[in-house]
């Protein structure tokens, strides 16, 4: 291990040094606090502690040139921006756009809110026009200083960002999540991050790359956009986003995990592991998030038709039901044999088993899905179908026709399929959650069919709200096909997680208890 101070790929500072009691006491006295990172073999501190670290340890240990350069950039801050009232005036929020549209009242309010913050999380529900809101605010910063506009977004929604930016007379540099740069161009930068929930795992490379960009000294403002800031109902998922916008709660990661993620040590075999996947003190978290997180619902901002859910229990004929039960039993017995032999980790295998059962149930639901699709199409209703798996979508296409949007379809072809559906060339769009569940507007359809549900309520909302957004003219109905205990388990999990999310985002105030999915599955298997 080489001792020294270095800059990590997420913009944190790593201190590696030999252990002795005096050095350990000095490390623990640094604020903001650091934490021991076993895999990197050193103490990990937020960049805000870098100057204190260099002052304390720079004479004893080597300092990496990248950290020296970042400190030099931070020592020469960008010129200050005008006061908020001047920024709002420069935004010209009441003026018509180049295509004749005008910003809606909630978009103007959202732009003013963003202009008062250099780091913010715009968490409006899907379909409220977050793209236009953020671009209108960014235009004010560009007009008031030598500033560039960078937008991080999935490649599938780059055309949408270009169209909205053109309406405001902007030409942003569009970046994909797969190709985040390591450095920024000279001068000030406004960073807009679309679908920011893609960076909710601190161990993922794209999350670390985003943090490095968001913490760069040349950043004028970093505004994150997502309609699902807690996709899985776990406060730990918010931590990377809070770190990116510089929220005070994120300065002390250990304290955040202990206070709001029920962080604690637990025994796994003969070792102790840190568990921070829980949730605690959610009403307090909601209150502390409020200054830098804006969450508004469509029902409060727009006069849209309502959105509802319709649950369809699938009843199989007795011979088919017996075949389905035998297929499920074979998977369960195989799981029990592997677990008893110690061939697999029980927790991971339980989730893998549930995925297999969901895929199996999806295939047995196809006749019911075909019947529902046929009935809706005969009534003249365009329809969007979502599934986590490609195989049932391909089978539905062979039986019912329609267009398929999945990972195997090239991005240009996806755009053509989307435009064809919106133009009325087809009345059936078959999609995977991963490809069509984010960013796209499918307002032509008012009927959504979820063949099975994904693990997280955020993904469910993202899929349903492709059709329920600005421009929707009819009530939207989401149809849930339910067959057997795999669907019962996942649907109960989704709805319980949604309750927790509502507490954090300020919609509901009550204490929630949720049973972990692995424990629920084991109970059902018994």
KENUKOL-400885 format. One line per field, with one value per residue (C-alpha): residue in one letter; y, z, x. Coordinates in steps of 0.05 Angstrom, whole numbers, plus 5000, padded with zeros to 4 digits. Last residue first. Layout:
N
residu: [A / ...]
py: [Y / ...]
pz: [Z / ...]
px: [X / ...]
This chain:
526
residu: [X / X / X / X / X / X / X / X / X / X / X / X / X / X / X / X / X / X / X / X / X / X / X / X / X / X / X / X / X / X / X / X / X / X / X / X / X / X / X / X / X / X / X / X / X / X / X / X / X / X / X / X / X / X / X / X / X / X / X / X / X / X / X / X / X / X / X / X / X / X / X / X / X / X / X / X / X / X / X / X / X / X / X / X / X / X / X / X / X / X / X / X / X / X / X / X / X / X / X / X / X / X / X / X / X / X / X / X / X / X / X / X / X / X / X / X / X / X / X / X / X / X / X / X / X / X / X / X / X / X / X / X / X / X / X / X / X / X / X / X / X / X / X / X / X / X / X / X / X / X / X / X / X / X / X / X / X / X / X / X / X / X / X / X / X / X / X / X / X / X / X / X / X / X / X / X / X / X / X / X / X / X / X / X / X / X / X / X / X / X / X / X / X / X / X / X / X / X / X / X / X / X / X / X / X / X / X / X / X / X / X / X / X / X / X / X / X / X / X / X / X / X / X / X / X / X / X / X / X / X / X / X / X / X / X / X / X / X / X / X / X / X / X / X / X / X / X / X / X / X / X / X / X / X / X / X / X / X / X / X / X / X / X / X / X / X / X / X / X / X / X / X / X / X / X / X / X / X / X / X / X / X / X / X / X / X / X / X / X / X / X / X / X / X / X / X / X / X / X / X / X / X / X / X / X / X / X / X / X / X / X / X / X / X / X / X / X / X / X / X / X / X / X / X / X / X / X / X / X / X / X / X / X / X / X / X / X / X / X / X / X / X / X / X / X / X / X / X / X / X / X / X / X / X / X / X / X / X / X / X / X / X / X / X / X / X / X / X / X / X / X / X / X / X / X / X / X / X / X / X / X / X / X / X / X / X / X / X / X / X / X / X / X / X / X / X / X / X / X / X / X / X / X / X / X / X / X / X / X / X / X / X / X / X / X / X / X / X / X / X / X / X / X / X / X / X / X / X / X / X / X / X / X / X / X / X / X / X / X / X / X / X / X / X / X / X / X / X / X / X / X / X / X / X / X / X / X / X / X / X / X / X / X / X / X / X / X / X / X / X / X / X / X / X / X / X / X / X / X / X / X / X / X / X / X / X / X / X / X / X / X / X / X / X / X / X / X / X / X / X / X / X / X / X / X / X / X / X / X / X / X / X / X / X / X / X / X / X / X / X / X / X / X / X / X / X]
py: [4541 / 4574 / 4631 / 4645 / 4641 / 4690 / 4741 / 4734 / 4747 / 4806 / 4842 / 4855 / 4929 / 4971 / 5041 / 5098 / 5151 / 5217 / 5215 / 5258 / 5288 / 5257 / 5212 / 5189 / 5176 / 5134 / 5089 / 5077 / 5061 / 5007 / 4973 / 4976 / 4947 / 4891 / 4871 / 4870 / 4828 / 4776 / 4769 / 4765 / 4708 / 4678 / 4661 / 4700 / 4775 / 4817 / 4891 / 4939 / 5013 / 5060 / 5131 / 5180 / 5218 / 5281 / 5270 / 5327 / 5338 / 5269 / 5203 / 5157 / 5149 / 5156 / 5081 / 5060 / 5110 / 5095 / 5020 / 5033 / 5077 / 5025 / 4977 / 4904 / 4906 / 4887 / 4833 / 4838 / 4911 / 4935 / 5010 / 5042 / 5117 / 5115 / 5176 / 5206 / 5161 / 5209 / 5177 / 5193 / 5126 / 5060 / 5049 / 5014 / 4985 / 4971 / 4929 / 4950 / 4925 / 4981 / 4967 / 5015 / 5022 / 5075 / 5125 / 5181 / 5166 / 5093 / 5110 / 5162 / 5111 / 5058 / 5107 / 5128 / 5056 / 5044 / 5100 / 5071 / 5000 / 4947 / 4890 / 4929 / 4927 / 4966 / 4920 / 4944 / 4912 / 4845 / 4807 / 4734 / 4741 / 4806 / 4774 / 4719 / 4771 / 4808 / 4743 / 4730 / 4801 / 4800 / 4857 / 4870 / 4931 / 4935 / 5001 / 5003 / 5045 / 5038 / 5030 / 4984 / 4925 / 4944 / 4940 / 4872 / 4843 / 4866 / 4836 / 4769 / 4768 / 4783 / 4728 / 4679 / 4705 / 4696 / 4627 / 4659 / 4714 / 4664 / 4630 / 4695 / 4713 / 4644 / 4651 / 4720 / 4691 / 4636 / 4687 / 4726 / 4663 / 4645 / 4711 / 4702 / 4628 / 4634 / 4575 / 4504 / 4494 / 4426 / 4447 / 4510 / 4471 / 4420 / 4473 / 4513 / 4451 / 4436 / 4507 / 4505 / 4437 / 4461 / 4522 / 4477 / 4429 / 4487 / 4514 / 4445 / 4438 / 4506 / 4488 / 4424 / 4462 / 4521 / 4582 / 4642 / 4707 / 4759 / 4826 / 4888 / 4956 / 5016 / 5089 / 5154 / 5216 / 5266 / 5323 / 5392 / 5404 / 5425 / 5390 / 5327 / 5323 / 5317 / 5362 / 5344 / 5397 / 5375 / 5425 / 5460 / 5401 / 5347 / 5362 / 5357 / 5292 / 5262 / 5280 / 5245 / 5184 / 5173 / 5102 / 5061 / 4998 / 4981 / 5006 / 4939 / 4939 / 4869 / 4829 / 4762 / 4690 / 4674 / 4740 / 4779 / 4848 / 4918 / 4976 / 5030 / 5042 / 5080 / 5148 / 5162 / 5111 / 5117 / 5193 / 5195 / 5150 / 5191 / 5257 / 5313 / 5282 / 5315 / 5384 / 5375 / 5386 / 5371 / 5309 / 5284 / 5288 / 5247 / 5195 / 5192 / 5184 / 5110 / 5100 / 5125 / 5059 / 5060 / 5024 / 5079 / 5133 / 5196 / 5173 / 5232 / 5249 / 5312 / 5333 / 5406 / 5422 / 5496 / 5538 / 5477 / 5499 / 5473 / 5401 / 5367 / 5350 / 5321 / 5275 / 5255 / 5236 / 5192 / 5158 / 5144 / 5119 / 5071 / 5038 / 5030 / 5091 / 5063 / 5114 / 5143 / 5120 / 5156 / 5220 / 5207 / 5273 / 5308 / 5382 / 5411 / 5486 / 5498 / 5557 / 5566 / 5516 / 5448 / 5395 / 5333 / 5257 / 5255 / 5214 / 5164 / 5110 / 5158 / 5195 / 5267 / 5322 / 5389 / 5441 / 5484 / 5534 / 5578 / 5561 / 5520 / 5490 / 5464 / 5428 / 5395 / 5376 / 5347 / 5304 / 5279 / 5260 / 5218 / 5150 / 5167 / 5169 / 5238 / 5280 / 5353 / 5402 / 5477 / 5524 / 5589 / 5656 / 5695 / 5723 / 5696 / 5626 / 5628 / 5651 / 5596 / 5544 / 5563 / 5554 / 5489 / 5461 / 5476 / 5451 / 5383 / 5378 / 5379 / 5353 / 5283 / 5242 / 5269 / 5327 / 5309 / 5370 / 5357 / 5419 / 5447 / 5519 / 5541 / 5603 / 5594 / 5525 / 5554 / 5606 / 5552 / 5510 / 5568 / 5580 / 5506 / 5505 / 5563 / 5533 / 5557 / 5584 / 5550 / 5587 / 5544 / 5595 / 5600 / 5654 / 5704 / 5697 / 5662 / 5717 / 5679 / 5743 / 5772 / 5710 / 5716 / 5790 / 5773 / 5719 / 5762 / 5764 / 5707 / 5709 / 5703 / 5631 / 5608 / 5607 / 5565 / 5509 / 5501 / 5497 / 5445 / 5404 / 5410 / 5387 / 5328 / 5307 / 5315 / 5263 / 5286 / 5246 / 5238 / 5274 / 5347 / 5340 / 5307 / 5362 / 5419 / 5371 / 5339 / 5406 / 5428 / 5363 / 5361 / 5392 / 5337 / 5286 / 5237 / 5164 / 5133 / 5078 / 5007 / 5018 / 4955 / 4967 / 5039 / 5072 / 5132 / 5206 / 5262 / 5332 / 5348 / 5318 / 5296 / 5222 / 5227 / 5262 / 5208 / 5153 / 5189 / 5191 / 5118 / 5090 / 5059 / 5070 / 5118 / 5118 / 5179 / 5180 / 5245 / 5243 / 5266 / 5202 / 5176 / 5184 / 5241 / 5221 / 5233 / 5189 / 5122 / 5068 / 5000]
pz: [5065 / 4999 / 5017 / 5081 / 5044 / 4992 / 5045 / 5081 / 5016 / 4999 / 5065 / 5107 / 5109 / 5170 / 5160 / 5208 / 5183 / 5147 / 5074 / 5013 / 5038 / 4990 / 5045 / 5068 / 4997 / 4984 / 5043 / 5017 / 4948 / 4978 / 5006 / 4938 / 4901 / 4952 / 4950 / 4874 / 4875 / 4923 / 4891 / 4822 / 4842 / 4884 / 4826 / 4764 / 4763 / 4700 / 4718 / 4672 / 4676 / 4656 / 4632 / 4629 / 4563 / 4536 / 4553 / 4526 / 4589 / 4620 / 4632 / 4574 / 4593 / 4664 / 4669 / 4654 / 4700 / 4756 / 4752 / 4750 / 4812 / 4847 / 4845 / 4830 / 4760 / 4749 / 4703 / 4637 / 4652 / 4603 / 4590 / 4560 / 4546 / 4485 / 4443 / 4502 / 4491 / 4514 / 4524 / 4581 / 4616 / 4613 / 4539 / 4541 / 4611 / 4621 / 4558 / 4506 / 4460 / 4424 / 4393 / 4353 / 4294 / 4240 / 4285 / 4286 / 4358 / 4341 / 4279 / 4317 / 4371 / 4321 / 4284 / 4349 / 4367 / 4297 / 4309 / 4378 / 4352 / 4373 / 4414 / 4478 / 4469 / 4433 / 4394 / 4345 / 4336 / 4311 / 4354 / 4355 / 4331 / 4369 / 4432 / 4425 / 4417 / 4479 / 4518 / 4500 / 4514 / 4590 / 4639 / 4607 / 4584 / 4536 / 4505 / 4475 / 4424 / 4438 / 4381 / 4420 / 4378 / 4401 / 4474 / 4466 / 4426 / 4477 / 4534 / 4498 / 4479 / 4552 / 4578 / 4528 / 4547 / 4622 / 4622 / 4591 / 4643 / 4700 / 4677 / 4674 / 4744 / 4769 / 4741 / 4774 / 4840 / 4837 / 4824 / 4885 / 4928 / 4899 / 4921 / 4992 / 4998 / 4973 / 4927 / 4928 / 5002 / 4989 / 5024 / 4981 / 4916 / 4934 / 4957 / 4892 / 4850 / 4890 / 4878 / 4803 / 4796 / 4838 / 4793 / 4731 / 4766 / 4786 / 4715 / 4687 / 4739 / 4721 / 4647 / 4660 / 4705 / 4657 / 4681 / 4718 / 4711 / 4763 / 4727 / 4768 / 4740 / 4758 / 4750 / 4721 / 4721 / 4664 / 4670 / 4698 / 4716 / 4776 / 4838 / 4803 / 4766 / 4831 / 4855 / 4887 / 4897 / 4934 / 4958 / 5017 / 5029 / 5044 / 5118 / 5127 / 5087 / 5128 / 5192 / 5168 / 5148 / 5216 / 5195 / 5132 / 5118 / 5068 / 5112 / 5135 / 5153 / 5154 / 5212 / 5199 / 5220 / 5182 / 5167 / 5232 / 5232 / 5240 / 5238 / 5192 / 5200 / 5134 / 5161 / 5222 / 5217 / 5142 / 5145 / 5203 / 5165 / 5102 / 5136 / 5084 / 5051 / 5098 / 5080 / 5007 / 4957 / 4895 / 4877 / 4949 / 4955 / 4892 / 4917 / 4984 / 4956 / 4944 / 5018 / 5034 / 5008 / 4975 / 4913 / 4861 / 4911 / 4868 / 4819 / 4775 / 4763 / 4745 / 4778 / 4776 / 4782 / 4781 / 4764 / 4761 / 4750 / 4819 / 4799 / 4849 / 4798 / 4750 / 4801 / 4829 / 4759 / 4748 / 4815 / 4798 / 4728 / 4759 / 4805 / 4879 / 4901 / 4872 / 4859 / 4795 / 4745 / 4790 / 4757 / 4697 / 4668 / 4695 / 4680 / 4691 / 4683 / 4669 / 4681 / 4641 / 4613 / 4591 / 4645 / 4665 / 4670 / 4616 / 4623 / 4567 / 4588 / 4619 / 4553 / 4543 / 4506 / 4496 / 4498 / 4440 / 4466 / 4430 / 4478 / 4428 / 4405 / 4476 / 4476 / 4408 / 4427 / 4494 / 4460 / 4409 / 4467 / 4500 / 4476 / 4490 / 4564 / 4593 / 4619 / 4595 / 4593 / 4585 / 4579 / 4617 / 4604 / 4647 / 4656 / 4593 / 4606 / 4677 / 4651 / 4598 / 4653 / 4686 / 4621 / 4607 / 4676 / 4667 / 4595 / 4615 / 4678 / 4635 / 4684 / 4652 / 4705 / 4775 / 4797 / 4829 / 4814 / 4857 / 4870 / 4874 / 4857 / 4884 / 4876 / 4800 / 4811 / 4848 / 4794 / 4742 / 4782 / 4789 / 4713 / 4701 / 4750 / 4714 / 4645 / 4599 / 4534 / 4466 / 4400 / 4372 / 4389 / 4460 / 4485 / 4537 / 4609 / 4635 / 4612 / 4645 / 4650 / 4697 / 4741 / 4742 / 4761 / 4819 / 4843 / 4851 / 4795 / 4791 / 4826 / 4786 / 4784 / 4841 / 4838 / 4898 / 4877 / 4811 / 4850 / 4897 / 4836 / 4808 / 4873 / 4876 / 4806 / 4824 / 4880 / 4948 / 4980 / 5055 / 5114 / 5093 / 5063 / 5126 / 5166 / 5116 / 5060 / 5100 / 5121 / 5048 / 5026 / 5076 / 5028 / 4979 / 5020 / 5058 / 5046 / 5094 / 5065 / 5038 / 4977 / 4989 / 5064 / 5061 / 5130 / 5137 / 5134 / 5176 / 5150 / 5191 / 5209 / 5282 / 5265 / 5221 / 5275 / 5326 / 5276 / 5262 / 5337 / 5350 / 5292 / 5226 / 5163 / 5114 / 5056 / 5051 / 4996 / 4976 / 4942 / 4870 / 4848 / 4810 / 4873 / 4886 / 4923 / 4989 / 5007 / 5030 / 4979 / 5000]
px: [4139 / 4153 / 4108 / 4146 / 4212 / 4187 / 4165 / 4232 / 4269 / 4224 / 4238 / 4176 / 4157 / 4139 / 4113 / 4103 / 4055 / 4057 / 4036 / 4050 / 4116 / 4166 / 4195 / 4126 / 4102 / 4163 / 4147 / 4076 / 4104 / 4148 / 4086 / 4052 / 4111 / 4122 / 4048 / 4052 / 4116 / 4088 / 4019 / 4051 / 4096 / 4038 / 3993 / 3971 / 3958 / 3949 / 3953 / 3917 / 3935 / 3878 / 3890 / 3833 / 3830 / 3864 / 3937 / 3980 / 4022 / 4029 / 3995 / 4016 / 4090 / 4064 / 4048 / 4119 / 4153 / 4103 / 4119 / 4194 / 4189 / 4146 / 4205 / 4211 / 4181 / 4108 / 4081 / 4043 / 4033 / 3980 / 3971 / 3909 / 3904 / 3949 / 3966 / 4004 / 4064 / 4119 / 4187 / 4235 / 4237 / 4200 / 4211 / 4279 / 4286 / 4212 / 4208 / 4158 / 4103 / 4067 / 3998 / 3954 / 4002 / 4011 / 3974 / 4026 / 4046 / 4058 / 4099 / 4139 / 4156 / 4175 / 4219 / 4253 / 4266 / 4295 / 4346 / 4363 / 4376 / 4326 / 4357 / 4345 / 4270 / 4215 / 4168 / 4115 / 4046 / 4022 / 3973 / 3996 / 4068 / 4076 / 4049 / 4101 / 4156 / 4132 / 4130 / 4203 / 4229 / 4222 / 4210 / 4142 / 4103 / 4044 / 4021 / 3951 / 3912 / 3838 / 3788 / 3741 / 3765 / 3835 / 3815 / 3781 / 3839 / 3890 / 3849 / 3842 / 3916 / 3936 / 3891 / 3923 / 3993 / 3986 / 4020 / 4082 / 4084 / 4077 / 4141 / 4178 / 4154 / 4173 / 4243 / 4250 / 4225 / 4278 / 4333 / 4309 / 4312 / 4379 / 4409 / 4384 / 4402 / 4473 / 4483 / 4511 / 4499 / 4469 / 4404 / 4401 / 4411 / 4358 / 4309 / 4317 / 4306 / 4243 / 4218 / 4231 / 4197 / 4138 / 4128 / 4125 / 4077 / 4032 / 4031 / 4014 / 3959 / 3930 / 3933 / 3893 / 3843 / 3833 / 3871 / 3841 / 3880 / 3862 / 3855 / 3870 / 3850 / 3892 / 3871 / 3897 / 3853 / 3845 / 3894 / 3879 / 3951 / 3992 / 3963 / 3939 / 4005 / 4043 / 4099 / 4166 / 4220 / 4282 / 4334 / 4300 / 4252 / 4303 / 4307 / 4231 / 4227 / 4284 / 4248 / 4184 / 4227 / 4260 / 4282 / 4292 / 4331 / 4386 / 4443 / 4473 / 4547 / 4575 / 4605 / 4638 / 4632 / 4568 / 4535 / 4529 / 4499 / 4527 / 4478 / 4451 / 4376 / 4378 / 4356 / 4398 / 4454 / 4463 / 4462 / 4511 / 4560 / 4555 / 4571 / 4570 / 4508 / 4458 / 4485 / 4462 / 4518 / 4477 / 4518 / 4522 / 4446 / 4438 / 4488 / 4450 / 4380 / 4387 / 4405 / 4335 / 4305 / 4236 / 4259 / 4255 / 4268 / 4281 / 4227 / 4206 / 4278 / 4317 / 4382 / 4405 / 4479 / 4497 / 4558 / 4604 / 4677 / 4698 / 4680 / 4634 / 4580 / 4630 / 4664 / 4596 / 4573 / 4634 / 4622 / 4549 / 4569 / 4619 / 4569 / 4588 / 4549 / 4485 / 4430 / 4460 / 4406 / 4357 / 4382 / 4336 / 4360 / 4422 / 4431 / 4501 / 4512 / 4585 / 4631 / 4694 / 4742 / 4713 / 4700 / 4738 / 4729 / 4675 / 4611 / 4604 / 4554 / 4505 / 4501 / 4523 / 4488 / 4524 / 4469 / 4448 / 4397 / 4346 / 4290 / 4250 / 4316 / 4328 / 4261 / 4275 / 4346 / 4324 / 4271 / 4322 / 4369 / 4314 / 4337 / 4410 / 4397 / 4411 / 4469 / 4461 / 4519 / 4507 / 4566 / 4574 / 4605 / 4556 / 4486 / 4453 / 4477 / 4450 / 4382 / 4381 / 4392 / 4326 / 4287 / 4325 / 4305 / 4231 / 4231 / 4259 / 4216 / 4153 / 4101 / 4096 / 4132 / 4121 / 4164 / 4231 / 4274 / 4335 / 4376 / 4447 / 4462 / 4394 / 4351 / 4349 / 4318 / 4258 / 4247 / 4248 / 4198 / 4150 / 4153 / 4141 / 4083 / 4050 / 4058 / 4113 / 4087 / 4086 / 4094 / 4150 / 4204 / 4179 / 4131 / 4157 / 4131 / 4194 / 4241 / 4299 / 4339 / 4287 / 4292 / 4367 / 4362 / 4315 / 4361 / 4422 / 4475 / 4526 / 4593 / 4657 / 4684 / 4727 / 4803 / 4825 / 4778 / 4816 / 4882 / 4852 / 4831 / 4901 / 4934 / 4885 / 4904 / 4977 / 4971 / 4995 / 5052 / 5052 / 5084 / 5083 / 5013 / 4984 / 4950 / 4948 / 4932 / 4876 / 4847 / 4845 / 4814 / 4757 / 4706 / 4726 / 4689 / 4735 / 4753 / 4803 / 4847 / 4853 / 4812 / 4770 / 4768 / 4742 / 4748 / 4703 / 4716 / 4686 / 4675 / 4716 / 4783 / 4790 / 4785 / 4846 / 4887 / 4869 / 4890 / 4955 / 4972 / 4952 / 4992 / 4971 / 5010 / 4976 / 4926 / 4881 / 4829 / 4796 / 4728 / 4715 / 4680 / 4741 / 4782 / 4830 / 4894 / 4930 / 4989 / 5016 / 5028 / 5000]
